Amino acid sequence: MNRLLNVELHCHTLHSMDGLMTFDSLVSTAARVGLDAVAITDHDTMAGAWEFQRLAEARGIPLKIIPGEEKTLADGSHFIGLFLARPIVSGDLAEAIREVTGQGGLCLVPHPFRRKDGLLRDGLGRLALFDGVLAGFEMFSAKCSFAENRRAAELLAASKLTPFGGSDAHYESDLGEALNVLEQAGDLRSSVQRMFERRGPFQILARPQAEGEAERTYAPLYYRVKKYVSVPKVFVPAARQCYRRYRNWKVGVGRKPLREIYRHA
């Protein structure tokens, strides 16, 4: 039997406007979680993916970095490209898909039914744009609500896209809330592509989610009082770091109890 790889396909760093993970904290957390590879999918930039990939190679760190990007399209919805050589330029989905496939990348639909930025939040019509394209959809997003993930699971019957799980990690405590366990077959790129082609066995493991559970939120109290209380900009970076430490303490950093939500034999 081939070696199994634990792969995270949706993760943010401090290069995202809402991410706070540094290279060192990502690497140490990934080791505690047991990850072999992490896709860096920062919002509208590949700076973090390139930096983290360069640092990992320069320091001889075994964690593999998949360069990617979570692109905000013109209508506010999100689309991910993996194994990218250059950033996604277009805000149009059809053209963005052509950009990703044109450079040999893989197309991902993150949190498809998230009300704020899901690609399919207004219906399934855009699925036709993925006809003939090797692509996957986030069957379980650790950031999404139970209802949104339940709708995403229904895409198994409604589309030919391959399911995957994503933690959509922004803090260290988020990493490891969803894992893709797949067979190593050649290099990492070949192994992930084999998963997306459903040519090899893989599992999606995810944290248990209760019916009715809402989506993950950060600093909910702050956002409730934000319109009444203004925080001086000079204090914002320190406040964000304080909340990061609090959340990591409250939720915990490292391995999480997971359950299997999908298996392709």
C-alpha positions as a printed NumPy array, in Angstrom:
array([[  0.   ,   0.   ,   0.   ],
       [  1.244,   3.486,  -0.863],
       [  1.993,   5.989,   1.873],
       [ -0.968,   8.143,   2.93 ],
       [ -0.723,  11.945,   2.867],
       [ -2.632,  14.334,   5.114],
       [ -3.338,  17.407,   3.017],
       [ -4.941,  20.762,   3.849],
       [ -6.381,  22.403,   0.715],
       [ -7.662,  25.746,   2.071],
       [ -5.514,  27.847,   4.4  ],
       [ -4.677,  31.523,   4.942],
       [ -1.608,  33.304,   6.289],
       [ -0.824,  36.812,   7.502],
       [ -0.719,  37.8  ,   3.819],
       [ -4.527,  37.606,   3.787],
       [ -6.245,  40.692,   5.146],
       [ -7.965,  38.485,   7.749],
       [ -5.238,  35.898,   8.377],
       [ -2.619,  35.926,  11.121],
       [ -0.482,  32.801,  10.711],
       [  3.232,  33.341,  10.25 ],
       [  5.492,  30.833,   8.54 ],
       [  6.891,  29.499,  11.823],
       [  3.468,  29.192,  13.454],
       [  2.022,  27.431,  10.406],
       [  4.871,  24.942,  10.25 ],
       [  4.752,  24.148,  13.968],
       [  0.963,  23.785,  13.959],
       [  1.018,  21.611,  10.824],
       [  3.49 ,  19.303,  12.569],
       [  1.205,  19.018,  15.621],
       [ -1.779,  18.294,  13.37 ],
       [  0.171,  15.753,  11.326],
       [ -0.033,  17.493,   7.961],
       [  2.201,  16.543,   5.055],
       [  1.123,  19.394,   2.771],
       [ -0.721,  22.706,   3.032],
       [ -2.262,  24.737,   0.211],
       [ -1.728,  28.449,   0.851],
       [ -4.806,  30.162,  -0.569],
       [ -4.562,  33.749,   0.601],
       [ -7.165,  36.241,  -0.529],
       [ -6.247,  37.872,  -3.848],
       [ -2.496,  37.386,  -3.505],
       [  0.149,  34.721,  -3.956],
       [  2.824,  36.552,  -1.977],
       [  2.356,  34.307,   1.057],
       [  2.31 ,  31.102,  -0.969],
       [  5.569,  31.972,  -2.706],
       [  7.241,  33.188,   0.491],
       [  6.232,  30.143,   2.527],
       [  7.218,  27.74 ,  -0.252],
       [ 10.635,  29.403,  -0.564],
       [ 11.231,  29.346,   3.199],
       [ 10.227,  25.688,   3.513],
       [ 12.593,  24.662,   0.734],
       [ 15.437,  26.852,   1.989],
       [ 15.183,  25.461,   5.534],
       [ 14.728,  21.856,   4.458],
       [ 11.331,  21.603,   6.148],
       [  9.417,  18.489,   5.047],
       [  6.029,  20.256,   4.98 ],
       [  5.067,  20.759,   1.332],
       [  3.491,  24.059,   0.312],
       [  0.981,  24.106,  -2.535],
       [  0.914,  27.583,  -4.121],
       [ -2.634,  28.817,  -4.596],
       [ -4.937,  31.798,  -4.365],
       [ -8.508,  32.463,  -3.262],
       [ -9.687,  34.986,  -5.827],
       [-12.515,  37.403,  -5.112],
       [-14.535,  37.626,  -8.316],
       [-16.376,  40.693,  -9.572],
       [-19.624,  39.665,  -7.861],
       [-17.906,  39.063,  -4.515],
       [-17.874,  35.262,  -4.755],
       [-14.707,  33.247,  -4.123],
       [-12.817,  30.853,  -6.389],
       [ -9.592,  28.951,  -5.675],
       [ -6.769,  27.935,  -7.987],
       [ -4.077,  25.495,  -6.825],
       [ -0.602,  24.685,  -8.149],
       [ -0.413,  28.132,  -9.688],
       [  2.617,  29.722, -11.3  ],
       [  1.058,  33.186, -11.368],
       [ -1.895,  34.971,  -9.746],
       [ -5.427,  34.937, -11.13 ],
       [ -6.143,  38.243, -12.863],
       [ -9.724,  38.117, -14.109],
       [-12.757,  38.738, -11.928],
       [-14.938,  36.746, -14.316],
       [-15.404,  33.083, -13.374],
       [-15.198,  31.639, -16.888],
       [-12.006,  33.545, -17.609],
       [-10.546,  32.732, -14.186],
       [-11.131,  29.024, -14.868],
       [ -9.302,  29.402, -18.194],
       [ -6.415,  31.151, -16.434],
       [ -6.028,  28.347, -13.896],
       [ -6.33 ,  25.471, -16.373],
       [ -4.081,  27.321, -18.82 ],
       [ -1.209,  27.195, -16.35 ],
       [ -1.861,  23.573, -15.398],
       [ -3.589,  24.372, -12.118],
       [ -6.589,  22.837, -10.382],
       [ -9.907,  24.645,  -9.862],
       [-11.671,  24.576,  -6.485],
       [-15.056,  25.876,  -5.388],
       [-14.721,  26.884,  -1.716],
       [-17.744,  27.07 ,   0.634],
       [-20.106,  26.93 ,  -2.375],
       [-23.273,  27.982,  -0.538],
       [-21.898,  30.493,   1.939],
       [-24.31 ,  33.428,   1.873],
       [-21.601,  36.064,   1.75 ],
       [-19.283,  34.736,  -0.945],
       [-20.272,  31.256,  -2.092],
       [-19.928,  30.684,  -5.823],
       [-23.274,  28.852,  -5.922],
       [-25.183,  30.926,  -3.389],
       [-27.599,  32.069,  -6.101],
       [-28.094,  28.66 ,  -7.722],
       [-26.316,  25.887,  -9.607],
       [-26.138,  27.607, -12.992],
       [-22.405,  28.271, -12.785],
       [-21.647,  24.564, -12.53 ],
       [-21.907,  24.405, -16.338],
       [-18.72 ,  26.479, -16.554],
       [-16.809,  23.542, -15.033],
       [-17.894,  21.033, -17.685],
       [-14.786,  19.243, -18.905],
       [-12.645,  20.896, -16.22 ],
       [-10.796,  18.993, -13.499],
       [-12.269,  20.673, -10.435],
       [-13.384,  20.086,  -6.87 ],
       [-15.923,  21.519,  -4.449],
       [-15.602,  22.024,  -0.702],
       [-18.007,  19.388,   0.577],
       [-17.117,  20.353,   4.141],
       [-15.826,  23.77 ,   5.139],
       [-14.902,  24.024,   8.803],
       [-15.859,  27.692,   8.625],
       [-19.369,  27.115,   7.248],
       [-22.63 ,  26.449,   9.045],
       [-24.181,  23.005,   9.289],
       [-26.869,  24.014,   6.78 ],
       [-24.335,  25.317,   4.245],
       [-22.265,  22.143,   4.489],
       [-25.372,  19.99 ,   4.153],
       [-26.25 ,  21.8  ,   0.916],
       [-22.679,  21.34 ,  -0.305],
       [-22.882,  17.583,   0.297],
       [-25.854,  17.466,  -2.082],
       [-23.493,  18.447,  -4.919],
       [-22.213,  14.871,  -4.887],
       [-25.307,  13.931,  -6.863],
       [-25.74 ,  17.222,  -8.731],
       [-22.281,  17.633, -10.272],
       [-19.17 ,  15.837, -11.467],
       [-16.898,  17.904,  -9.258],
       [-14.737,  16.005,  -6.772],
       [-15.408,  16.651,  -3.061],
       [-12.707,  17.888,  -0.709],
       [-12.552,  19.228,   2.823],
       [-11.046,  22.511,   3.954],
       [-10.365,  24.084,   7.307],
       [-10.345,  27.598,   5.795],
       [ -7.825,  28.269,   8.541],
       [ -7.044,  31.866,   9.458],
       [ -5.639,  31.173,  12.941],
       [ -3.562,  28.255,  14.214],
       [ -6.546,  26.882,  16.123],
       [ -8.435,  26.387,  12.834],
       [ -5.805,  24.215,  11.183],
       [ -6.691,  20.526,  11.164],
       [-10.474,  20.932,  11.416],
       [-10.748,  19.203,   8.024],
       [ -8.252,  16.866,   6.354],
       [ -7.922,  15.138,   3.01 ],
       [ -6.203,  11.773,   3.346],
       [ -4.953,  10.495,   0.005],
       [ -2.489,   8.031,  -1.416],
       [  0.932,   9.237,  -2.453],
       [  1.422,   8.386,  -6.106],
       [  4.505,  10.112,  -7.475],
       [  5.018,  13.735,  -6.458],
       [  2.505,  15.854,  -4.549],
       [  1.017,  17.414,  -7.683],
       [  0.387,  13.985,  -9.222],
       [ -1.083,  12.66 ,  -5.966],
       [ -3.569,  15.526,  -5.595],
       [ -4.531,  15.366,  -9.26 ],
       [ -5.129,  11.639,  -8.914],
       [ -7.518,  12.417,  -6.063],
       [ -9.372,  14.982,  -8.175],
       [ -9.609,  12.482, -11.008],
       [-10.92 ,   9.907,  -8.509],
       [ -8.303,   7.432,  -9.681],
       [ -7.127,   6.626,  -6.17 ],
       [ -8.691,   6.171,  -2.744],
       [ -9.099,   9.163,  -0.453],
       [-10.99 ,  10.226,   2.653],
       [-12.358,  13.5  ,   3.919],
       [-12.132,  13.85 ,   7.695],
       [-13.819,  16.73 ,   9.485],
       [-14.672,  17.932,  12.959],
       [-18.128,  16.88 ,  14.164],
       [-20.73 ,  19.544,  13.51 ],
       [-24.061,  19.802,  15.311],
       [-27.289,  20.353,  13.413],
       [-28.134,  24.031,  13.476],
       [-24.531,  25.073,  14.148],
       [-23.686,  28.534,  12.807],
       [-20.591,  29.43 ,  10.821],
       [-17.281,  30.125,  12.53 ],
       [-16.939,  33.752,  13.548],
       [-14.05 ,  35.783,  14.9  ],
       [-14.378,  38.373,  17.685],
       [-18.192,  38.324,  17.57 ],
       [-18.538,  40.738,  20.497],
       [-16.315,  43.302,  18.77 ],
       [-18.378,  43.218,  15.581],
       [-21.608,  43.599,  17.548],
       [-20.397,  46.819,  19.165],
       [-18.206,  48.067,  16.31 ],
       [-20.797,  50.554,  15.055],
       [-20.995,  52.08 ,  18.53 ],
       [-17.342,  51.885,  19.655],
       [-14.432,  52.946,  17.477],
       [-10.994,  51.396,  18.041],
       [ -8.101,  53.701,  17.002],
       [ -6.287,  52.197,  14.023],
       [ -2.986,  52.238,  15.867],
       [ -4.363,  49.677,  18.329],
       [ -5.912,  47.332,  15.752],
       [ -2.806,  45.146,  15.084],
       [ -2.261,  44.58 ,  18.811],
       [ -5.955,  43.85 ,  19.34 ],
       [ -5.933,  41.288,  16.54 ],
       [ -2.915,  39.535,  18.042],
       [ -4.54 ,  39.478,  21.472],
       [ -7.656,  37.89 ,  20.007],
       [ -5.535,  35.392,  18.098],
       [ -3.869,  34.278,  21.337],
       [ -7.231,  34.108,  23.099],
       [ -8.835,  32.017,  20.356],
       [ -5.871,  29.655,  20.136],
       [ -6.099,  29.15 ,  23.909],
       [ -9.869,  28.726,  23.918],
       [-10.17 ,  26.341,  20.918],
       [ -6.776,  24.654,  21.199],
       [ -3.972,  24.185,  18.695],
       [ -3.099,  20.761,  17.31 ],
       [ -4.951,  17.559,  16.475],
       [ -8.71 ,  17.706,  16.596],
       [-11.224,  14.862,  16.973],
       [-12.374,  14.16 ,  13.421],
       [-14.88 ,  11.869,  11.785],
       [-15.009,  10.478,   8.278],
       [-17.599,  12.269,   6.137],
       [-16.621,  10.848,   2.741],
       [-14.593,   7.98 ,   1.353],
       [-13.685,   7.161,  -2.222],
       [-12.355,   3.61 ,  -2.437]])
